[in-house]
Amino acid sequence: MADGGRKKWSVTAVLLSSALLFGCSGQSVKTTPGPTQTGKDEGNSPAAKKTITITYRDDGIGEQGALFKWIKEVAASYPDKSVEIKPTPIQASEGDYFAKIALALKSKDTAPDIVTEDTFILNSDASAGYLEPLDDRLKGWEDWTNGSFIEAMKKGVTASDGKVYGVPYNTDSRGLWYNKEIFKKAGLPENWQPKNWDEVLNAARTIKEKAPDVVPIWMNMGKATGEATSMQTYEMLLYGTGERLYDDASGKWIVKSQGILDALGFIEKVTKEKLGPPLSKVLNGQAGNTATREYLPKGKLAISLDGSWITGNYLEGGAAPWPAYKDVLGFAPMPTSKGQAPGSITLAGGWALSIPSNAQHKDEAWNFIKYALNKENTQKLVIASGNITVRADVAKDPGYTKMPFNELATEYLKNAEFRPAQDKYPEVSTQIQTMVESVATGTAPAAALNKYTQDVTRIAGPEHVTEK
C-alpha cells in the first residue's frame, strides 16, 4: 500500500525486461476493452452512457477489497448518471502490477480512463508520456488550491518536469508491528520501544527461545514482493544507518558504503539465525499477505516490519477481520542502527489517481476524480483501507482520528524519508530486490554488494555513481 514515499523508471526498461525485473508470471494483462469495443458509446443518442474504467491492483481478494468496495460506493452516489464507473482490476503481485500497468498504458485499446499509480512509479510513467498532466485542471479545483490537501503530499505526484500527474489519495508510514501477548509470555515489554537494531534482534532471539512455535520476525526479502522488499525492508534499514540511495548533492547513486553492508548484515543475521519464516514463505509474491492476514492474526508471528496500512485487513469486511487487533498489536518505531539521531526512521509512500494519455474519456475521468477524492469520499477510503490521509481536513476529523494507530502512524512521519525522485529509481529498486534475496538465500553481503555495484553502474552509467 503503502505507503508517504512508499520512486521511478524507464518504462522502456519495464517493457523489455518485466519478466526479469518483477518475476512476471506470464499472465496476460487483465484489462477491459475500451468503449469502442464494448459498444457502450456507440450511436449518437444523448442517453448513451460513457463507461469510465478504473484500473487498480487486486491482490487476490477481489470484491472483498477495500478499494473495490469504495469505487462501487462512490460510483453509486456519483451525481452524473450519464457515465458508468467500471472497476477493471489487474490481479497481480505488487511487482507484477507495475509491469502490467506499463503495458496497458501503452495502447489506446487497453489504457483505462483512470489508473491507480504508486507514487514511486508515477515519474517514470509520466516521463514515458503515458500520463496526462493535470496542472491546468487542478487550477480550477478549489480543494487543490485552498489548502485542503497537505502541501508536502503534492510532491509525490509531481514529476521531474515540475508538472502534476495525479491526485494523491493516501500515504503511509512504516514501523515494527508486534504481538503484545507473545511479548508478555516471552518476558518482553508490552510497550516495546527498541532503541537500536541490536534490541530488535535480541527481542527476536528471545522469542525464538521462549516461543519456538512462533516466527520471531518477518521482513519482505524476495524479488517476488517487489517494491515491498526495497522499501519496507532494505530502505528502512539503509536509511537507518544514515546512508541514502542517492546523493542529491552530487547527483549520483551510492553503490558502495558501510551503510549498505550494515543493512545487508542485518538481513543476514535474521536468515542465518533462523529468526524469520521459512524461505518458501518469504520468497513468494504472497509473502506480505501471509504475514499480515494469517500469521499475525493467528498468533504465529511476533514482529513484522511493515506499513501502517495493514490494519485495514482487520476491520469488519476486511480481508482478515480481527476485532482484537487494536488490543493485541503494538506499533513501535523502527530505530536507527545504533540509536543515533533522529532515533527512528520511516519511509513514506502513497498512491494517486491518474489519467492515462491514452484514456478515451479524460474530461469525464477528471470530473469523477474530483468527486471521488473530495473530503467525504477520501475519508471513507482511508478509514476502510487503514491508510493515512493526504488531506488536512480529513486529518482533523474525529471519524479519522479515533481509528486505532492513525495518530501514531502519522507521528512517525516527522522523521519520514522518501525514495529518490529519479527516473532510474525503479530499475535500481529491482537490483535492490535481487541483492536482498541473494543475501537471504546465503550469499555473503560483500559479494551481493559487488553485484549490485556492477548492475547499478550499468543502469545509471559510471559518471552517475559514487562510493562512500
C-alpha positions as CSV (number, residue, x, y, z in Angstrom):
1,M,0.0,0.0,0.0
2,A,1.7,1.7,1.0
3,D,2.6,3.8,2.0
4,G,4.3,8.6,2.3
5,G,7.3,7.8,-0.3
6,R,6.1,4.2,-0.4
7,K,10.0,6.4,-6.9
8,K,10.9,5.9,-10.8
9,W,11.9,4.1,-14.0
10,S,12.4,4.0,-17.7
11,V,9.1,2.3,-18.8
12,T,11.0,1.1,-21.8
13,A,13.1,-1.0,-19.4
14,V,10.0,-2.4,-17.9
15,L,8.7,-3.5,-21.2
16,L,11.9,-5.0,-22.3
17,S,12.6,-6.9,-19.0
18,S,9.5,-7.1,-17.0
19,A,9.9,-10.8,-16.5
20,L,13.4,-10.3,-15.0
21,L,12.5,-7.2,-13.0
22,F,9.3,-8.4,-11.5
23,G,9.3,-12.2,-11.8
24,C,6.3,-11.9,-14.1
25,S,4.1,-15.0,-14.2
26,G,3.5,-14.6,-17.9
27,Q,-0.2,-13.8,-17.3
28,S,-1.8,-11.6,-19.8
29,V,-2.8,-8.1,-18.8
30,K,-6.4,-8.2,-17.3
31,T,-8.0,-5.2,-18.9
32,T,-11.4,-4.3,-20.1
33,P,-11.9,-3.4,-23.7
34,G,-12.5,0.3,-24.4
35,P,-15.9,1.7,-25.2
36,T,-15.4,1.4,-28.9
37,Q,-15.0,-2.3,-28.5
38,T,-17.8,-2.9,-25.9
39,G,-20.3,-0.8,-27.8
40,K,-21.0,1.3,-24.7
41,D,-20.6,4.5,-26.6
42,E,-22.0,3.5,-29.9
43,G,-24.6,5.7,-31.5
44,N,-25.4,9.3,-31.2
45,S,-28.2,9.1,-28.6
46,P,-27.8,11.6,-25.9
47,A,-28.9,9.0,-23.4
48,A,-26.0,6.7,-24.3
49,K,-23.7,6.3,-21.3
50,K,-19.9,6.6,-21.4
51,T,-18.0,3.9,-19.5
52,I,-15.2,5.2,-17.3
53,T,-12.8,2.4,-16.4
54,I,-10.6,2.5,-13.3
55,T,-7.7,0.1,-13.1
56,Y,-6.1,-0.8,-9.8
57,R,-4.2,-3.7,-8.3
58,D,-6.2,-6.6,-6.9
59,D,-4.0,-8.6,-4.6
60,G,-6.2,-11.6,-4.7
61,I,-9.3,-10.8,-2.6
62,G,-11.4,-9.4,-5.5
63,E,-14.7,-7.8,-4.5
64,Q,-13.8,-8.0,-0.8
65,G,-11.1,-5.4,-1.3
66,A,-11.5,-2.0,0.3
67,L,-10.7,-0.2,-3.0
68,F,-13.2,-2.2,-5.0
69,K,-15.9,-1.5,-2.4
70,W,-15.0,2.2,-2.3
71,I,-15.2,2.5,-6.1
72,K,-18.6,0.9,-6.2
73,E,-19.9,3.0,-3.3
74,V,-18.6,6.3,-4.8
75,A,-19.9,5.3,-8.3
76,A,-23.3,4.6,-6.9
77,S,-23.6,8.1,-5.4
78,Y,-21.9,9.9,-8.3
79,P,-24.4,12.6,-9.5
80,D,-23.6,12.4,-13.2
81,K,-25.7,9.5,-14.4
82,S,-24.5,9.9,-18.0
83,V,-21.4,7.9,-17.1
84,E,-20.9,4.3,-15.8
85,I,-18.0,3.8,-13.5
86,K,-16.4,0.4,-14.0
87,P,-13.6,-1.1,-11.9
88,T,-11.1,-3.1,-14.1
89,P,-8.6,-4.6,-11.7
90,I,-5.4,-6.3,-12.5
91,Q,-4.8,-9.3,-10.3
92,A,-1.1,-9.4,-9.6
93,S,1.6,-9.3,-7.1
94,E,2.9,-5.8,-6.3
95,G,5.9,-6.2,-8.6
96,D,3.9,-7.6,-11.5
97,Y,1.3,-4.8,-11.3
98,F,3.8,-2.2,-12.3
99,A,5.0,-4.1,-15.3
100,K,1.4,-4.9,-16.4
101,I,0.3,-1.3,-16.0
102,A,3.1,-0.2,-18.2
103,L,1.9,-2.5,-20.9
104,A,-1.7,-1.4,-20.5
105,L,-0.9,2.3,-20.6
106,K,1.0,1.9,-23.9
107,S,-2.1,1.4,-26.1
108,K,-5.4,3.2,-26.6
109,D,-7.0,-0.3,-26.7
110,T,-6.0,-1.2,-23.2
111,A,-5.4,2.0,-21.3
112,P,-8.1,2.7,-18.7
113,D,-9.6,6.1,-18.1
114,I,-8.2,6.3,-14.6
115,V,-5.3,4.4,-13.2
116,T,-4.0,4.0,-9.6
117,E,-0.3,4.9,-9.6
118,D,2.1,4.2,-6.8
119,T,3.9,7.5,-6.5
120,F,7.3,5.7,-6.9
121,I,6.4,4.8,-10.5
122,L,4.5,7.9,-11.4
123,N,7.5,9.9,-12.6
124,S,8.7,7.2,-15.0
125,D,5.2,6.7,-16.4
126,A,5.0,10.5,-16.9
127,S,8.4,10.7,-18.4
128,A,7.4,8.0,-20.9
129,G,4.4,10.1,-22.0
130,Y,1.9,7.6,-20.5
131,L,0.1,10.0,-18.1
132,E,-1.8,13.2,-18.7
133,P,-0.5,16.4,-16.9
134,L,-3.2,17.8,-14.6
135,D,-1.9,21.3,-13.8
136,D,-4.5,23.2,-15.9
137,R,-7.3,21.2,-14.4
138,L,-6.1,21.5,-10.9
139,K,-6.0,25.3,-11.1
140,G,-9.8,25.2,-11.3
141,W,-10.3,22.8,-8.4
142,E,-10.8,24.6,-5.1
143,D,-9.9,21.6,-3.0
144,W,-6.4,21.6,-4.5
145,T,-5.8,25.3,-4.2
146,N,-7.4,26.1,-0.8
147,G,-5.1,24.0,1.4
148,S,-7.4,21.0,1.8
149,F,-4.5,18.8,0.6
150,I,-1.3,18.6,2.7
151,E,1.2,20.5,0.7
152,A,4.1,18.1,1.3
153,M,2.0,15.3,-0.2
154,K,1.8,17.0,-3.5
155,K,5.5,16.3,-4.1
156,G,4.8,12.7,-4.6
157,V,2.6,13.4,-7.7
158,T,4.9,16.0,-9.2
159,A,7.3,14.6,-11.8
160,S,10.8,15.7,-12.6
161,D,9.4,18.1,-15.3
162,G,7.6,20.0,-12.5
163,K,4.1,19.0,-13.6
164,V,1.5,17.2,-11.6
165,Y,0.3,13.8,-12.9
166,G,-2.1,12.5,-10.3
167,V,-4.2,13.3,-7.2
168,P,-2.9,11.5,-4.1
169,Y,-5.5,9.6,-2.1
170,N,-3.3,8.1,0.7
171,T,0.1,8.0,2.3
172,D,1.7,5.7,4.8
173,S,4.5,5.2,7.3
174,R,6.4,2.1,8.3
175,G,7.4,0.5,11.6
176,L,7.5,-2.6,13.7
177,W,4.2,-4.3,14.4
178,Y,4.4,-6.7,17.3
179,N,2.1,-9.0,19.2
180,K,1.8,-7.9,22.8
181,E,0.5,-11.2,24.0
182,I,3.5,-13.1,22.6
183,F,5.9,-10.4,24.1
184,K,4.3,-10.8,27.5
185,K,4.7,-14.6,27.5
186,A,8.3,-14.2,26.5
187,G,9.0,-11.7,29.2
188,L,9.4,-8.8,26.9
189,P,7.8,-5.3,27.4
190,E,4.3,-4.9,26.1
191,N,5.1,-1.2,25.4
192,W,8.1,-2.1,23.3
193,Q,10.3,0.8,22.1
194,P,13.6,-0.7,20.8
195,K,16.4,1.9,20.7
196,N,18.7,0.2,18.1
197,W,19.0,-2.8,15.8
198,D,20.6,-4.9,18.5
199,E,17.5,-4.6,20.6
200,V,15.3,-5.6,17.7
201,L,17.4,-8.7,17.1
202,N,17.6,-9.6,20.8
203,A,13.8,-9.4,21.1
204,A,13.6,-11.8,18.1
205,R,16.2,-14.1,19.7
206,T,14.2,-14.2,22.9
207,I,11.0,-15.1,21.1
208,K,12.8,-17.9,19.3
209,E,14.0,-19.3,22.6
210,K,10.8,-18.7,24.7
211,A,8.2,-19.3,21.9
212,P,9.7,-21.8,19.4
213,D,6.4,-22.2,17.6
214,V,6.3,-18.5,16.7
215,V,8.1,-16.8,13.8
216,P,10.2,-14.1,15.6
217,I,10.4,-11.5,12.9
218,W,9.1,-11.2,9.3
219,M,10.5,-8.9,6.7
220,N,9.9,-8.9,2.9
221,M,13.1,-10.3,1.4
222,G,12.3,-11.6,-2.1
223,K,12.2,-10.3,-5.6
224,A,8.6,-11.5,-5.9
225,T,7.4,-9.0,-3.3
226,G,8.9,-6.2,-5.4
227,E,8.9,-2.7,-4.0
228,A,7.8,-4.0,-0.6
229,T,11.3,-5.6,-0.4
230,S,13.0,-2.5,-1.5
231,M,11.1,0.0,0.6
232,Q,9.8,-1.8,3.7
233,T,13.0,-3.8,4.4
234,Y,16.1,-2.6,2.7
235,E,15.5,1.2,2.6
236,M,14.2,1.1,6.2
237,L,17.5,-0.4,7.2
238,L,19.7,1.6,4.9
239,Y,18.2,4.9,5.8
240,G,18.5,3.9,9.5
241,T,22.3,3.8,9.1
242,G,22.3,7.4,8.0
243,E,23.1,6.4,4.4
244,R,20.9,7.1,1.4
245,L,20.3,5.5,-2.0
246,Y,21.1,8.7,-3.9
247,D,23.4,11.6,-3.2
248,D,21.4,14.7,-4.0
249,A,24.5,17.0,-3.8
250,S,26.5,15.1,-6.4
251,G,23.5,13.8,-8.4
252,K,24.9,10.2,-8.1
253,W,23.7,6.8,-6.9
254,I,25.6,5.5,-3.9
255,V,26.7,2.0,-4.9
256,K,29.1,1.1,-2.1
257,S,29.1,2.1,1.5
258,Q,29.4,0.8,5.0
259,G,25.7,1.5,5.4
260,I,24.8,-0.9,2.6
261,L,26.9,-3.6,4.2
262,D,25.3,-2.9,7.6
263,A,21.8,-3.2,6.2
264,L,22.6,-6.4,4.4
265,G,24.3,-7.7,7.6
266,F,21.0,-7.3,9.5
267,I,19.2,-9.3,6.9
268,E,22.0,-12.0,7.0
269,K,21.6,-12.3,10.8
270,V,17.8,-12.8,10.5
271,T,18.2,-15.6,8.0
272,K,21.3,-17.3,9.4
273,E,20.0,-17.4,12.9
274,K,16.6,-18.6,11.6
275,L,14.7,-15.7,13.2
276,G,12.4,-15.3,10.2
277,P,9.9,-17.5,8.4
278,P,10.9,-20.3,6.1
279,L,12.2,-19.0,2.8
280,S,9.5,-20.8,1.0
281,K,7.0,-18.5,2.7
282,V,9.0,-15.2,2.4
283,L,10.3,-15.5,-1.2
284,N,6.9,-15.7,-3.0
285,G,4.6,-12.9,-4.1
286,Q,2.0,-13.6,-1.4
287,A,4.5,-13.2,1.5
288,G,3.2,-9.9,2.7
289,N,-0.4,-11.2,2.7
290,T,0.7,-14.4,4.5
291,A,2.3,-12.4,7.3
292,T,-0.4,-9.9,7.7
293,R,-3.6,-11.9,7.1
294,E,-2.5,-15.3,8.5
295,Y,0.5,-15.3,10.8
296,L,-0.2,-12.1,12.8
297,P,-3.9,-12.7,13.5
298,K,-3.3,-16.3,14.4
299,G,-0.6,-15.5,16.9
300,K,2.1,-17.2,14.8
301,L,4.3,-14.1,14.3
302,A,5.8,-11.8,16.9
303,I,7.3,-8.9,15.0
304,S,6.6,-7.7,11.4
305,L,8.4,-4.8,9.7
306,D,5.6,-3.4,7.7
307,G,3.4,-0.5,6.8
308,S,0.7,1.5,8.7
309,W,-2.0,0.2,6.3
310,I,-2.0,-3.4,7.4
311,T,-4.8,-2.8,9.9
312,G,-7.2,-2.3,7.1
313,N,-7.2,-6.1,6.7
314,Y,-8.6,-6.5,10.3
315,L,-11.6,-4.2,10.0
316,E,-15.1,-5.6,9.6
317,G,-15.4,-6.5,5.9
318,G,-11.6,-6.6,5.5
319,A,-9.5,-9.4,4.1
320,A,-8.9,-10.9,7.6
321,P,-11.3,-9.5,10.1
322,W,-9.7,-9.4,13.6
323,P,-11.6,-7.2,16.1
324,A,-8.9,-7.7,18.8
325,Y,-6.1,-6.3,16.7
326,K,-6.3,-2.9,18.4
327,D,-5.6,-4.5,21.8
328,V,-3.2,-7.3,20.7
329,L,-0.9,-5.3,18.4
330,G,1.6,-2.7,19.1
331,F,3.3,-0.4,16.6
332,A,6.8,0.6,17.5
333,P,9.0,3.0,15.6
334,M,11.9,1.4,13.7
335,P,15.0,2.5,15.4
336,T,18.1,3.8,13.7
337,S,21.0,1.3,13.6
338,K,22.9,2.5,16.7
339,G,20.2,4.7,18.1
340,Q,21.8,7.8,16.5
341,A,19.7,10.9,15.8
342,P,16.9,11.2,14.9
343,G,16.4,7.9,16.8
344,S,13.8,6.3,14.5
345,I,13.2,6.1,10.7
346,T,10.3,5.6,8.4
347,L,9.8,5.6,4.7
348,A,6.7,7.2,3.3
349,G,4.9,6.5,0.1
350,G,1.4,6.6,-1.3
351,W,-1.0,6.2,-4.2
352,A,-2.7,8.5,-6.6
353,L,-5.4,8.6,-9.2
354,S,-4.0,9.5,-12.6
355,I,-5.4,9.9,-16.1
356,P,-3.5,8.0,-18.9
357,S,-2.6,9.9,-22.0
358,N,-4.4,7.2,-24.0
359,A,-7.6,7.5,-21.9
360,Q,-10.7,7.8,-24.1
361,H,-12.8,10.0,-21.7
362,K,-10.4,12.4,-20.0
363,D,-12.9,15.1,-19.1
364,E,-15.3,12.6,-17.5
365,A,-12.4,10.9,-15.8
366,W,-11.3,14.2,-14.2
367,N,-14.8,15.1,-13.0
368,F,-15.1,11.7,-11.3
369,I,-11.6,12.1,-9.7
370,K,-12.7,15.4,-8.2
371,Y,-15.8,13.8,-6.7
372,A,-14.1,10.6,-5.6
373,L,-11.4,12.5,-3.8
374,N,-13.4,15.1,-2.0
375,K,-13.2,15.2,1.8
376,E,-16.1,12.9,2.5
377,N,-15.1,10.2,0.0
378,T,-11.4,10.4,0.8
379,Q,-12.2,9.8,4.5
380,K,-14.3,6.8,3.7
381,L,-11.4,5.2,1.7
382,V,-8.6,5.8,4.2
383,I,-10.7,4.6,7.1
384,A,-11.7,1.4,5.2
385,S,-8.2,0.7,4.0
386,G,-6.2,1.7,7.1
387,N,-4.1,4.3,5.3
388,I,-3.0,7.7,6.4
389,T,-4.8,10.6,4.7
390,V,-3.2,13.2,2.5
391,R,-6.0,15.7,3.2
392,A,-5.5,18.2,6.1
393,D,-9.3,18.5,6.6
394,V,-9.7,14.7,6.9
395,A,-6.7,14.5,9.3
396,K,-8.6,16.8,11.8
397,D,-11.9,14.9,11.6
398,P,-12.9,12.8,14.7
399,G,-14.0,9.9,12.5
400,Y,-10.4,9.6,11.3
401,T,-8.5,10.4,14.5
402,K,-10.4,7.8,16.5
403,M,-9.1,5.0,14.3
404,P,-6.5,2.9,16.2
405,F,-2.9,3.7,15.3
406,N,-3.7,6.5,13.0
407,E,-2.2,9.2,15.2
408,L,0.8,7.1,16.0
409,A,1.4,6.3,12.3
410,T,1.1,10.0,11.5
411,E,3.5,10.9,14.2
412,Y,6.2,8.7,12.6
413,L,6.0,10.9,9.5
414,K,8.0,13.5,11.4
415,N,11.2,11.5,10.6
416,A,9.9,10.3,7.2
417,E,12.3,9.8,4.2
418,F,11.2,9.4,0.6
419,R,12.5,7.4,-2.3
420,P,14.7,9.3,-4.8
421,A,12.6,11.2,-7.3
422,Q,14.7,9.9,-10.1
423,D,13.7,8.1,-13.4
424,K,16.2,5.3,-12.7
425,Y,14.9,4.5,-9.3
426,P,12.6,1.6,-10.3
427,E,15.5,-0.1,-12.2
428,V,17.7,0.4,-9.2
429,S,15.0,-0.9,-6.9
430,T,14.9,-4.1,-8.9
431,Q,18.6,-4.6,-8.3
432,I,18.0,-4.0,-4.6
433,Q,15.4,-6.8,-4.6
434,T,17.9,-9.1,-6.3
435,M,20.6,-8.1,-3.7
436,V,18.4,-8.7,-0.7
437,E,17.1,-12.1,-1.9
438,S,20.7,-13.1,-2.7
439,V,21.7,-12.4,0.9
440,A,18.6,-14.1,2.2
441,T,19.5,-17.2,0.3
442,G,23.1,-17.4,1.6
443,T,25.2,-15.1,-0.5
444,A,27.7,-13.1,1.6
445,P,26.8,-9.4,1.9
446,A,30.1,-8.2,0.3
447,A,29.6,-10.5,-2.7
448,A,25.9,-9.3,-3.1
449,L,27.0,-5.7,-2.8
450,N,29.7,-6.2,-5.6
451,K,27.0,-7.5,-7.9
452,Y,24.7,-4.6,-7.0
453,T,27.5,-2.1,-7.7
454,Q,28.1,-3.6,-11.2
455,D,24.4,-3.6,-12.0
456,V,23.6,-0.1,-10.9
457,T,26.7,1.3,-12.6
458,R,25.5,-0.4,-15.8
459,I,22.0,1.1,-15.4
460,A,23.0,4.7,-14.4
461,G,26.4,5.0,-16.1
462,P,29.8,5.2,-14.4
463,E,29.6,9.0,-14.3
464,H,26.3,8.8,-12.2
465,V,27.5,6.5,-9.4
466,T,29.7,7.1,-6.3
467,E,31.1,5.2,-3.3
468,K,31.1,6.4,0.3
